[in-house]
């Protein structure tokens, strides 16, 4: 704890305890709207998470249509699972950002 306000310093926060698993999680990914990008995101999510279906996916195109925002609602079971999912999504050349 810091002496001034009794809040933990950034070095004291245990990142693994910030989330309790399993938990509902909304994965948000932005990518170029080419090569059926939302289907790619769905397939990667299905590879890492059980129970993800097309109804779990919501998309929103950018104003000019060049990009697409994809939100996938899923049940995350571990930090490693989420890390692996983010690593694979970010490795794809058409992904611009994953949150």
C-alpha positions in Angstrom: 0.0 0.0 0.0 1.2 3.5 -0.6 1.6 5.6 2.5 -0.5 8.5 1.3 -3.9 6.9 0.4 -3.9 3.2 1.5 -4.3 2.0 -2.1 -2.1 -0.6 -3.6 0.7 0.6 -5.8 1.0 -0.8 -9.3 3.8 -3.2 -8.3 1.5 -4.7 -5.6 -1.4 -5.6 -7.9 -1.6 -9.3 -8.8 -2.9 -9.3 -12.4 -4.1 -12.9 -12.1 -6.5 -11.8 -9.4 -8.1 -8.9 -11.3 -10.5 -11.4 -12.9 -12.2 -14.4 -11.4 -12.6 -17.4 -13.8 -14.7 -18.6 -15.3 -16.3 -15.3 -16.3 -18.3 -13.7 -19.1 -16.0 -11.7 -21.3 -16.5 -9.5 -24.3 -13.6 -9.7 -26.7 -13.4 -6.7 -29.0 -11.3 -6.8 -32.2 -10.9 -4.3 -35.0 -9.6 -5.3 -38.4 -9.7 -4.7 -42.1 -13.1 -5.7 -43.5 -11.6 -8.1 -46.1 -11.5 -11.9 -46.5 -14.5 -12.3 -44.2 -12.7 -11.0 -41.2 -15.5 -11.7 -38.7 -15.5 -15.4 -39.7 -11.8 -15.5 -39.1 -12.3 -14.0 -35.6 -15.1 -16.5 -34.9 -12.9 -19.5 -36.0 -10.1 -18.4 -33.7 -12.4 -17.9 -30.8 -13.9 -21.4 -31.4 -10.4 -22.8 -31.4 -9.7 -21.4 -27.9 -13.1 -21.3 -26.2 -15.9 -23.9 -26.1 -19.5 -22.8 -26.8 -18.7 -19.8 -29.1 -21.2 -19.7 -32.0 -22.2 -17.2 -34.7 -24.8 -15.8 -32.3 -21.9 -14.8 -30.0 -20.6 -12.5 -32.6 -21.7 -8.9 -33.2 -20.1 -6.7 -35.9 -20.1 -3.0 -36.8 -18.5 -1.6 -40.0 -16.6 1.6 -39.9 -18.1 4.7 -41.5 -16.1 4.2 -44.7 -16.4 0.4 -44.7 -12.7 -0.2 -44.7 -12.7 -1.7 -41.1 -15.0 -3.8 -39.1 -15.4 -4.0 -35.3 -16.1 -7.5 -34.0 -17.3 -8.2 -30.5 -17.5 -11.8 -29.3 -19.2 -12.7 -26.0 -17.6 -15.7 -24.5 -17.0 -17.5 -21.2 -13.3 -17.2 -20.3 -11.8 -20.0 -18.2 -8.3 -18.7 -17.6 -5.9 -15.8 -18.1 -3.7 -18.1 -20.3 -6.7 -18.8 -22.5 -7.3 -15.1 -23.1 -3.6 -14.4 -23.6 -3.4 -17.2 -26.2 -6.5 -15.9 -27.9 -5.1 -12.3 -28.1 -1.7 -13.5 -29.3 -3.3 -15.4 -32.2 -5.7 -12.6 -33.2 -3.0 -10.0 -33.1 -0.7 -12.1 -35.2 -3.1 -12.0 -38.2 -2.0 -9.3 -40.7 -5.5 -7.8 -41.0 -6.1 -7.3 -37.3 -5.5 -3.7 -36.2 -6.4 -4.0 -32.6 -7.7 -6.4 -30.0 -9.1 -5.3 -26.6 
